[in-house]
């Protein structure tokens, strides 16, 4: 009997450890789509925390690329949903050991941070991202905006890509956040 109890306890501990490894995901918060005068604008906050292996790689000079993916679909009852638009925003996070600072880059723009927490907060903040021109939206039509953030493992160095393919510690992604709205003639907000 005690050996059976020991097996059950070992199983519970193993399940808890595996759930903690799988629990490292990105959470989306405060996702909104605003219909501006010229374009559809996305605002979102993502809460992310790096796994120990990702943090180790980052602190040893490996750049981490995060991709924010946006899709705009128009639901149709008689067929598959129509994909009206798709956009990607790439953010690069790197640690400079000489200056002991983290750098977040978006295209040619970059910003330095003293701590990883500050850098991750900036990576997770998307503000005023113009994704679709207003002319592409049909007034009074219903659309669904989908948004997610993920770690782009294809941008990792080749030896780490193999490890990322076989290990869940490198799989960092949010679920798709969905925002339904009806396109209007004038600027308005959808949440």
C-alpha angles and dihedrals in degrees: 000000000000090000091054090050089050091053092050091049091049090051092051092049091048091049092049092050093049091048091052090053091049091045093073099101136132116256121209118219135176096010113178137167116208123195102221127186094265107018149007107266126203127209123181144153121216122193111210136171124188123232117241091256092051091048090049092051091047093050089050093058103270112140115226118211120204121194125204108203124200127189128178116201133180111215116229124190095205100048143004117311114274115240104224098178144350130195137173131205117196122204123188123208119191137163120225107206094192094059093026091228136127117231125206115197131190109181108308093341120092141171130197126223133191095216136040091231091060092047093049091049089055093046088053095051118089115182132177096348107171105214108164133023114241091236090067092060120086111224116246092014121127117237135180118216115206122197134177142156126219142167108257103226092180088072093057120101111276097253090053092048089065090051091046091052093055102035130068090209088080095048105097117161143134127231117256110274111215125209118179119200143157117239112241135200094239130038115288141149133255122194 
